Structure formats: C-alpha cells, structure tokens
C-alpha cells in the first residue's frame, strides 16, 4: 500500500514525499504555516513558509525566525511536491495549504470561515481529493448571523452603555477577533482604547489594513477619560485588577460560543455577541461540498460527531487527533491567560 | 428596522412600554433575566414587566415563576423526534447536540430553521393552547409545534419550547419574583409571599383575587428573617472566654421556622418557602404548642429513634404531597434551636440564654406527649479543647459540626458576623482513581471536565478491581483541567457517546461531606457533595484507597 500524501505524526501533519510539515506542534526542519494563531504557528522550527501577510504576525509573535512569504495561488515545489497557499478567511494572512503530488491533491484548511469579514482575504473553495478540515463549530446548533447585524448590535450596545455613563469593555482575542471588532466599531460614538497585547498586534497589522485610531491604556490613563468609550481587551484580562480599575463598566464577549445561553453566564460577562472566525455548521457542509473531495479528515472541534454525520452523507470521513484548537474560541478566558501578558 | 431590533435585542423600554406585551414581552423578560447576573437588574426587569403586562399574563407569569405550570402536553421523546425532523438532521445528531447544549428547549430553538418573524399572541393564549393540546392527537400536536417553531423568533421559540417541556429554571427565585411584584403593586413583600402560597389555579384565578384583595389573615403566616452564621475564621480561642459561649451541634437537615398563630400552623424553610404541607407530622403542634409561638429549628429525618442522613430526608424534600408509606418510612422531627415569638410577643431581642430557657420549658411541657418536637441540646464547656473534642464527635452524632453562640446574643436578621459562628468538621477525604471522563457542557463541551472516580475492591475471585463510587466536576483549576483533558484525549480506552473510559493512571484526593449506605449506587455507598480536593501526582494507582476504606468511614 502506498503511503498517504499527508500523514498525522506526533510532530504534526507530515508530507513524507516533500519532507515538510504543515502546522507542526513540535520543532521540525521545514514547516508550512497556515496562520498566526499560537496553536498553528509554534516556536522552534528551522524554516517557516507562510503567506506574506502572515510574516509580520509570526515574526512579531515568535521573534527572529527564518521565514519566507508567498503569494496566494503561487506554486512552489519542495522535493518535487507542489504546494500553494489559498485564502482561508479566518484571520489576516490565514491560508489553506494545497498539496499536489503525482496527480493527487490534498487541502489542509487550518482554520477557516466562509463569511467575508472585510479584513481577511475571503475564503475560496479549492478542488481536491482529500480535504483536511477543522470543525470547531461542527454542530447544527451553530448558525451565524451576518456580521453587519452583529456589529450593529455591538455599536448599539456601546451607545446604550455610553448613555448610562459607563465604559464598554469588549473581549476578543488579540490576534484576529480584536482587529475584526476594531474595523467595524463606530468611531462616531466615541474613542477606542486598547489593552497592550491588542495594541501591539494591531500596530503590526496597520500596514496591511486601514484601522480606526486606537489609544493604548497606560498607567497614566485616567478612568474618567474612559467613561462612555470602548476598551478592546483580550479575554484573559477579564476579572483582572487592570479591568477592575475601570468601574463603572459593562463587559461583553464576541465569540461563537456565545450561542449557548450558559456560556456568557458561566464567564460572568454582561453581554454575549455571537461572532466567530470559524465556519458554522452550514458553512462547513457547503465548503466540503464545494471542494468535491471524497475523503474528509476532521482535525479539531466536534470531530467525532461531525465525521459520523459526513459518513452518513456518503463521504469517506475520519478523525485525526491533533493539537489544534487552543485559541480564543475553543478555550475559556482563564485558559488563554498564559498566552497574554497583562499591562498593569 | 427598529421593529426587528426590539424583537432580537432586549430593549426593555420599548417592549415593556407597549400596551400589549403578550408572548413577545414575556420572551423579552426571560431573555433579560437570563442574560444578567445582577439581582437588581432582574428585579427591575420583572417590576417593569409587572407594571406593563395584562392582568391575565401577569397571573401566568407568577404561576410559571413559582413552578405552577400546566402538565406537559407533549412528551420529550416526541419533541426530540419532531425537532430533528424539522431541522432535517438524524435523531442521533440531535441527541449529541442536546448533550452538548445541555438544555432541551435551547437545543430545539437552536437547531430548527431560524425565523425572523414574531408573534402577536398573548402568553395566556399560548398557555390555554398548551392545556388544550394535551388531549389532542399526536398529529395535531406535531402540527401545532411545527407551526409555532416556524414563526417564532429565536428567543420566543426557546421560551415557547421551555413552557412545553416544563422546568423553567432561569435563576429567578420565588423570593426575587415576589420582591418585584411588591415593587410593582406596592403591597408588602411578606404579605405577597403569603398570598402566593398554597394551591391556586392560574387558569381560573384573577389577578384581583390573587394579589389585590385584602386578606385579614395575611400577617398570620409571616416568618421572621432567619439569623445565619458565618464559618469561623481562625482559631476558636480567638473568640475569647469560653464561658461566654454556648455550643450545640449543627444538624444537617432543613433549617425551618414553625409558626403557631390563631390555631394555624405554618412551616417555612430557610429559602422562605412555605412547606407546611410537606410535613404533616407537625400538625400535632396545633394542639400541643400554644398560639403565639414561633420556633427556629431543623427538620430532620428520624428513623427508629435515630437521626437519619440527609439522603433519607431527600426523599421527602421533592414531594408536594407525602404518601402514608413514605411518612412511615422517613418520619421527620423538628429539632428546635431557638424561640423567636412567645405568647404573641417578638422576643428576638432577649439574650440567647433567656430565649433558650423559655424554649426548654416549653419542651419539658410537651416531653411526654410524644410529638415530633425535639430539642437541640446546648452544651457549656470550660475550655476550647473540650469544645474541639466535642466537634470531633460530630459525625457519630450525625451533625455537620458545631454552632457557637454568644450567651447574650439577640436573634439578628440575616447573615451576621460576631455573635454566632459555625465550626464545621473537616470534610472526609479519600484517594481515588480517575476511570471515566465526560465532556462538560456548553463552553466546556470541548473539554473533559466531568470525572468518575473508583476505589479498589476485591471481587469474588479475590482479584483487585476498580469500582466507581463518585462523580465530581469541580475542584481543579482551569490549568489543571486543561492538563487532565489533554491527557484523557491521549489515553482513551473506549468511547460511549460523550463518555470515555481512560487508562487508570491518575489519583485524585476526593473530599465529601457525608457518607451513607445506598442501594442506588453500584459501590453500595453514597457520598454527599463529592469534589476534587487535589491532584495526587505523587501517588500511583496502587496507593489509592479501597472501597473498604470508604465503608469504614460510615458512622
């Protein structure tokens, strides 16, 4: 039996023919990286290949690394295996990785979403034989509303809080969600303040996307000047002394998990907005159909349930254990705490 | 545009300001209650609702929030089947989703196709339809559900389905609802609480009859606020001269107030719920304890001349009416701590010792009557060491520890520091092996956070095997949960739906409050409030405890 084009090893997804790994979780010689979240781009590889829009992100996160950037759809060969990167729509610079060898095509999604968020290059379905997909929200309970509607609600919430003389604190992961929120906050309402982790990442991304003005919260920032304005903070800041100094405030979280009534309450957040950078149930199903793939491999999320459903729909679907899924949307804020540094 | 926002967003001013709130207003109310942890926000939302809703809808709202719902018109098996059909998904996928979401009505509301429309019907109309629905054919029921699921917006759909399934737990106690109703009607809260007690039918009673009409006997049942103690901080020696303190055991039952006025009996639980009907034993007090008496005590199971366990009492708590068989099997007594009213006078400001003297005299008078009125004995010690020794006896006494009360203390209102302290016994602990894990609910549904623990036991062939004895899902830090979760995912032996069996490898110290023999548990033992105390990384599974070790803790 011939070896599959991509294998799941204890270091990551491995292409034996090219001797290259995709989003490996242990240090390797050569890694092709889908996007900049910590669970997909880890420290310690000899060589990184990724989309050029992701280069500043991982360079900022990982420090001095040997990285080369590629264009969307640009083919490059490694040991006679053809690779190319295609937009995944998850965050800025996030790619699907297409691998072609001896007429066989595999696509690895990393993380992706089907809705055009206006800052990440929109997702494009890629024809393939085997599709390696995430399924973070692979349950029929997840249905996203168009982001325009969600942002109208967020801006309305901010306006309402302002009318009550309170500071609005909106939680979102410092890479991805924070910039998506920032892009659509209505600066006619007030000023946008940022936590250090979000400010730093946003500065890295400003050359790529036009964002509204932000003001970093420092030791000198008086809580009075925050009143009526909005603060973007990473989830890990929730409950910290940094936040407590801002009273009176109202908190909200923007995440796909806010679908569940209990999620907001368990986290003791005042308001939940359902906004995700992953596919919802229909998004996953329509993407899979659009690839024309017969073989589907589910890497993280509700993998067992989702692959069983796909099998019933006639796909050759299975689950592989990976170490992905440890970004903002799939862990509690407390759990992401070590990833973020808090500015006092 | 504006219209859409009021239905999809909570905007209490617009929704509650409209003349006819109907189901839309009720759904908006539930959404507000559901999306805040702040009591004052909840009370305000309820008050606004009570000020704006129609009288009929108000009666139904009061009924729903005080657990008086019409019987369930459709069984949940059919609900699941029909919801899966409408959502066009297989039943197993519905069940998996239900497991992860954790609430049936919420699952249904999420998976059926979404609609942007809303309803004009009143809450009362919906409930009358549901009452009529019970007698209809399955086909009619299905048609009714489909029609409504298709036109209601998300939150209305959730509330509608919740009314069908029953179990409306949304973090609003009857007390909170009563407080809001008091604000809206300007009727005293305690009087309202009394008015809402007992049996009334929301389908026939009017708001006027239920709430507004004056009732001479309103004051009769009124309980005093309970005085509650904090756990002792630091060493008991810090409380000073031991001779100033009275000690008694802290009984593990239901803290209650028994009121005798005008030849009537009222029994209130600490949750300020009127539970008179649940404990018919106490009817004997009407002829044996004089009018104008209020006693603070603990309702305890008392079986064959011995105090039973909380497990025993549990069989009585949930029942609205008690069968003769159960009355015989688990009779209860009132273990009296204190007396708050005597000869019709409020005596809460008298010193504790004086109140106790009155209580003890009353007790002696009734001693030979064989009524379920017991005294919680006070004890006086000459040193704190003696007190500590008595505390050690708590488990054999079937108590949770000791209560320390200053001899000169008045009976205060609510939880107060200083005069009364509770000094509970340390929890029992045992080292057990992690054997099964289940996904948590909601946001934790990607993590395995619900664990089953086992202890060693010798089987008939004399081989040692692990027997499960308790489940626990709290006590670890999030970082620890994440580590255990990662380990579980790599060390799964078998999968049973959401449950995984794992390689026995990790030992955890499990703490629990009480222990009793139980036929319902495979291990033959039931533990009370089991939780994880710590992860014993220093122990191998062979150093975990045995089931015999656990059984030896049974008093």
Interface residues (C-beta under 8 A of the other chain):
Chain A: X139 X140 X141 X142 X143 X153 X156 X257 X259 X260 X261 X262 X263 X264 X265 X266 X267 X268 X270 X271 X272 X301 X302 X304 X305 X308 X309 X312 X321 X325 X330 X331 X332 X334 X335 X338
Chain B: X5 X8 X9 X34 X35 X36 X37 X87 X89 X90 X92 X93 X96 X97 X100 X101 X102 X103 X106 X107 X110 X111 X114 X171 X441 X442 X443 X444 X446 X478 X479 X482 X489 X490 X495
